Amino acid sequence: MSATRSDVIVVAEPRRQGPGLLHRLSRPAIYTGLIVAAVFYLIPVYLLMLTGLKGSTEVTLDKMWTLPQSFGFASFGEAWTALAPNFLNSVKIAVPAALISSVVGSINGYVLAKWRFRGSETLFTLILFGMFIPYQAILIPLVQLESNFGLYGTIQGLVLIHIIYGIPITTLIFRNYYVAIPNELVEAARIDGAGFTGIYRHVLLPLSVPGFVVVLIWQFTSAWNDFLFAATLTSQQNWPVTVALNNLAGSFSVAWNVQMAGALIAAVPTLLIYILLGKFFMRGLLAGSLKG
């Protein structure tokens, strides 16, 4: 008896095609657009540096884009001498304001995300409402309130204002971040006997590093760049660097090289933060964007 031969069906694999012409052209276009955007946003920094390195006789409109005849840092030294005390005031304001508002926002987000109660959504909405109150609408009540508590004109009073105004945004970021953390972790901690504080300290806080990076950068930048509250609520000896920079200009003439050097000095902390922590900022900002 002869053996039967089974038919073998050969299925040809689909031919893999390389990236299309549109895809190959889009990548250079994207990189070109990014380079153009980067150059566009770096032009002010270039002009600040260029003008700060010039002498007072070289600072004219027709020589704005030209390189200085001799590079010198005298303008930066003069600007730093005038702004150094105010620079330290900005550090005293921005650092505690960012730290305290971040911790308070983290606790608020923890409660609103993992310990929900009747009316928690309404409370969350009311907290967020603080983000939409214009600064100008509350300046007079703030002056009266801080005067009554003896905080008007002080650094502590300005720190308190930045903490309170930072709570809505920090609460929002942390609440959305904690919602994305599985509830099973919280339930397991409860079974192990952890309470309110234990769950926050041992479960959520170690997972909160990306969220803290976001809110710390955000709050530090907001407090450092503030001008309206600082000019209204602080006395001259407690002015931060933004207010002092505005008053660096003379009454009859402006030494633009010193002014530009001072502006660059005032911008250095926030520039360094975004350069060094920019990738962590974007990573943390997107960490809680899937749920919540």
FENFEN-V771703 format. One record per helix or strand of 3 or more residues. SS is the DSSP state (helix for helix, strand for strand). FROM is the first residue (numbers start at 1). TO is the last residue. If there is no record, write none. Layout:
# FENFEN-V771703
{{SS FROM TO} {SS FROM TO}}
This chain:
# FENFEN-V771703
{{helix 21 52} {helix 56 58} {helix 61 63} {helix 74 114} {helix 120 132} {helix 135 148} {helix 155 179} {helix 183 191} {helix 196 207} {helix 209 225} {helix 228 233} {helix 236 238} {helix 241 246} {helix 256 287}}
